[in-house]
Amino acid sequence: ADWWPIAIVLLGAFQISADRRVTVGSGLVLVVGLALLGATTGLFGSVEWGIVWPIALIGTGIALLFGWGRQRMGAVDEAEVSGMAVLSSARVATRSDAFERASVTSVLGSVTLDLTKATPVPGGASVSATAVFGGIDVVVPPGWAVSVRGLPLFGGWDDTTSRTDVGPDTPRLDVQARVLFGGLEVKHPRRWR
């Protein structure tokens, strides 16, 4: 019962491995997992929760004050985009005509990745999505071939995109999902706004 935070540590390590770099989101997941692991195993001594939770709350407050975890709302023309939401929500969008990669992380929040105005590179684009007690929506236009795979731990994902317009020359998107007590959905935009 004391070792359950290892799942969070492994999720952060898996995200770093999949992205081949340490991002703010993957680093945060790893640090939170290690702090919880230290608290549950008694590494901090008998005052473990009396120290860990105030530090976590103070750190979260400082992060919110400085705007960490907030993302800009406008679309960009970049081939690589990233977004993170910690106790908040974020919308990330790109209009790139050579979209390659996106990395989004949600920790106790929600992220919407809008790819409706993007065009993937000829070999296909990829999305790395990590949701820890949060949700992620990846919005793609009709006609894209989407594949979702990854690691769901007490969470899940859903691909509700249509396969009717998909052929050998259609744009491709590979979504690598890591979900812990959260959810991810790949979908088309709503028909009426």
Secondary structure, 3 states (H helix, E strand, C coil): CCCCCHHHHHHHHHHHHHHCCCCHHHHHHHHHHHHHHHHHCCCCHHHHHHHHHHHHHHHHHHHHHCCCCCCCCCEECCCEEEEEEECCEEEEEECCCCECEEEEEEECCEEEEECCCCCECCCCEEEEEEEECCEEEEECCCCCEEEEEEEEECCEEEECCCCCCCCCCCCEEEEEEEEECCEEEEECCCCCC
